[in-house]
Amino acid sequence: MDKIRNGPNDDRRIDKFYSTSPGWGHFLVVKGYRKVNGEFFYEIYDPNSWDAKYTSGELKGSGRYYRTEDVYTATSIWWNYAIVVSQKDAKSENIQIQDISGIPVKWGR
């Protein structure tokens, strides 16, 4: 998570709103993506909300937008796998399914 840049700690939803240190991380849920002014962002659910809320009362980890290059850099260092969840009837032609027994466990710090 240290490779995800920090944003302002207000109601803007871009970048993370909390500080981290090297070697610290956790899993994120990528719900989609958006292109804004030529820059790509992943729409993220970050379960690490620290109970911080927007003025609307919604947890700040919900509906965040992290820059794709930051997420790529962070995940390349932390854990090189993704867990993909799709609708039951969705086509997954571009997804390679592998035996999960070969995926190493990655513990948080």
GIHUDA-V267054 format. One record per backbone hydrogen bond with DSSP energy under -0.5 kcal/mol. NH is the residue of the N-H (numbers start at 0). CO is the residue of the C=O. E is the energy in kcal/mol with one decimal. If there is no record, write none. Layout:
NH_CO_E + NH_CO_E
//
This chain:
1_23_-0.8 + 3_0_-1.4 + 4_2_-0.6 + 6_15_-3.3 + 9_7_-1.5 + 14_64_-2.9 + 15_4_-1.9 + 23_20_-1.5 + 28_44_-2.3 + 29_27_-0.6 + 30_28_-0.7 + 30_42_-3.1 + 31_42_-1.0 + 33_40_-2.6 + 35_33_-0.5 + 35_38_-3.1 + 38_35_-2.2 + 40_33_-2.8 + 41_65_-3.2 + 42_31_-2.5 + 43_41_-0.6 + 43_63_-3.1 + 44_28_-2.9 + 45_43_-0.6 + 45_60_-3.4 + 46_44_-0.7 + 48_46_-1.6 + 51_48_-2.5 + 53_57_-2.9 + 56_53_-2.1 + 59_51_-2.7 + 61_58_-1.7 + 63_43_-2.1 + 63_60_-0.6 + 64_12_-2.9 + 65_41_-1.9 + 67_39_-1.8 + 69_66_-0.5 + 70_66_-2.2 + 71_67_-2.6 + 72_68_-2.2 + 73_69_-2.7 + 74_70_-2.8 + 75_71_-2.1 + 76_72_-1.2 + 77_73_-2.3 + 78_74_-1.3 + 83_81_-0.6 + 84_82_-0.5 + 89_86_-1.5 + 94_91_-1.3 + 95_93_-0.5 + 96_94_-0.6 + 99_97_-0.5 + 101_98_-1.5 + 102_99_-1.6 + 103_101_-0.6 + 106_104_-0.5
//
